[in-house]
Amino acid sequence: MRPTDPNWFIALTVDPGEWYGPLLRTIPRHIRAFNANDLHITVAFLRDCGEQRARAAWEAVEPYFDRPLEFTLGGVEALGNRWRPSALGLASAQLDDDVSEFIGKVRDLATFKAGVEPDTRPPRPHVTVIRPPKRGSLDEIREILEWAGATAPLQLPLRLTTLALYTRSVERGRQFRTVVEKALAPSD
């Protein structure tokens, strides 16, 4: 992958509501957290497949998003290597939830349509809030992991009503740009 090739992914958008601001205030100061508008739960990571194949994946998956999904924010978990995590996110507070089921249903189809290798790991839905610095010192990593361990699980139910196709953003302060999305009204 060339550095100029943007990654593409399909995700459920997450409303920061009233929970994200208080969580941000607890994050170590020197660590850059995600912009509230970038919060999401990845459904299918399409890598640098290009816009045409990303849109094909989107068109294949979008019809499956036919109702709002329920997700309960749990505790902060380190993702990737446990000694040098690639991200820290809020995991699901439940083992079996709507989001895991949805990801399991559509992820392989999306990656097939995008022409990328499928993710063979079991779905592990989470809302990423921090990407640690790639060249962070051991003290910085230790501080981030201590923060994660000291943060109480939120146990906060969310209703997810929007599915989106994302790529890299060129807007300052944002990491991702929404290319296309499908919103569903809550079915109450």
C-alpha positions in Angstrom: 0.0 0.0 0.0 1.4 3.4 -1.0 1.0 6.1 1.8 -1.3 8.1 -0.5 -3.8 5.2 -0.9 -6.6 5.7 1.6 -8.2 2.8 3.5 -11.9 2.2 3.1 -14.3 0.7 5.6 -18.0 0.2 6.3 -19.1 1.1 9.9 -22.0 1.9 12.1 -21.8 5.5 13.2 -21.9 6.1 17.0 -23.5 9.2 18.5 -21.1 10.6 21.2 -24.2 11.7 23.2 -23.4 12.8 26.8 -20.9 10.0 27.5 -18.0 11.0 25.3 -17.1 14.4 26.8 -16.7 13.1 30.4 -14.6 10.1 29.0 -12.4 12.5 27.1 -11.6 14.5 30.2 -10.1 11.4 31.8 -7.7 10.6 28.9 -4.1 11.5 29.5 -3.5 15.0 28.1 -0.7 14.2 25.6 -2.8 11.5 24.0 -5.0 12.5 21.0 -8.5 10.9 21.2 -10.8 10.5 18.3 -12.9 13.5 17.2 -16.5 12.9 18.4 -17.6 12.9 14.8 -15.3 10.0 14.0 -16.8 7.5 16.5 -17.9 4.3 14.8 -18.0 0.5 15.0 -16.3 -1.1 12.1 -18.3 -3.7 10.2 -15.9 -4.5 7.4 -12.4 -3.1 6.9 -11.8 -2.9 3.1 -8.1 -1.7 3.2 -6.9 0.3 0.2 -9.3 -1.4 -2.3 -10.1 1.9 -4.1 -13.4 3.7 -4.3 -15.1 1.6 -7.0 -14.6 -1.7 -5.1 -15.5 0.0 -1.8 -18.8 1.2 -3.3 -19.5 -2.3 -4.6 -19.0 -3.6 -1.1 -21.3 -0.9 0.3 -24.0 -1.8 -2.2 -23.8 -5.4 -1.3 -24.1 -4.8 2.5 -26.4 -1.8 2.6 -29.7 -3.8 2.1 -28.9 -5.9 5.2 -29.1 -2.9 7.4 -32.9 -3.0 7.7 -33.4 -2.1 11.4 -31.6 -0.2 14.2 -29.1 -2.2 16.2 -28.6 -2.3 19.9 -25.1 -2.1 21.5 -24.1 -1.6 25.1 -20.8 0.2 25.8 -18.7 -1.7 28.2 -15.1 -1.1 29.4 -12.0 0.2 27.7 -9.9 -2.5 26.1 -6.5 -2.5 24.4 -6.7 -3.9 20.9 -3.9 -5.6 19.0 -0.6 -6.3 20.8 -1.2 -6.1 24.5 2.2 -4.5 25.2 1.9 -2.0 22.3 -1.8 -1.8 21.4 -2.9 -0.3 18.0 -6.0 1.1 19.6 -8.1 1.4 22.7 -11.8 1.1 22.5 -15.0 0.6 24.3 -16.0 -3.0 23.9 -19.4 -4.5 24.0 -20.7 -5.2 27.5 -22.5 -8.3 26.1 -21.1 -11.4 24.5 -23.9 -11.8 22.0 -25.4 -8.6 20.7 -27.1 -7.2 17.5 -23.8 -5.8 16.2 -21.8 -9.0 16.4 -24.6 -10.8 14.6 -24.8 -8.1 11.9 -21.0 -8.1 11.4 -21.0 -11.9 11.2 -23.7 -11.7 8.6 -22.2 -9.2 6.2 -18.4 -8.8 6.7 -17.4 -11.7 4.4 -19.7 -10.4 1.6 -18.3 -6.9 1.9 -14.6 -8.1 1.7 -15.4 -10.4 -1.2 -17.0 -7.6 -3.1 -14.1 -5.3 -2.4 -11.6 -8.0 -3.5 -9.7 -8.1 -0.2 -8.8 -10.9 2.2 -11.6 -11.7 4.6 -11.2 -11.2 8.4 -11.4 -14.6 9.9 -11.4 -13.5 13.5 -14.8 -13.6 15.4 -16.5 -10.2 15.3 -15.3 -8.0 18.2 -17.4 -4.9 18.0 -15.9 -1.8 19.7 -15.9 2.0 19.6 -12.3 3.1 19.1 -11.5 6.2 21.2 -7.6 6.3 21.1 -4.9 5.4 18.6 -1.7 5.4 20.6 1.3 7.1 19.0 3.1 4.6 16.8 6.4 5.7 18.2 5.2 6.4 21.7 7.5 5.8 24.6 7.0 2.9 27.0 6.0 5.4 29.6 3.3 6.8 27.3 2.0 3.3 26.5 2.1 2.4 30.2 0.1 5.5 31.0 -2.5 4.7 28.4 -2.9 1.2 29.6 -3.2 2.3 33.2 -5.9 4.8 32.1 -7.8 1.9 30.4 -7.5 -0.3 33.5 -8.8 2.5 35.8 -11.7 3.5 33.6 -15.0 2.0 34.9 -17.2 0.2 32.3 -19.9 2.5 31.0 -22.7 0.0 30.8 -24.5 2.4 28.4 -27.0 1.2 25.9 -26.7 2.7 22.4 -29.1 2.5 19.5 -27.2 2.5 16.2 -29.3 3.8 13.3 -26.8 4.8 10.6 -24.5 2.7 8.5 -21.8 4.4 6.5 -18.9 3.9 4.0 -15.8 5.8 5.2 -12.4 6.7 3.9 -9.6 9.0 5.1 -10.5 12.6 5.7 -8.5 15.6 4.6 -10.4 17.9 7.0 -8.2 19.1 9.9 -9.1 17.4 13.2 -10.9 14.6 11.5 -9.6 11.1 10.6 -12.5 9.9 8.5 -14.8 11.1 5.9 -18.3 9.7 5.3 -18.7 8.9 1.6 -22.3 7.5 1.7 -24.6 6.5 4.5 -28.0 4.9 5.2 -30.0 6.1 8.2 -32.9 4.3 9.7 -35.5 5.9 11.9 -35.9 4.1 15.2 -38.7 1.5 15.1 -40.6 2.3 18.3 
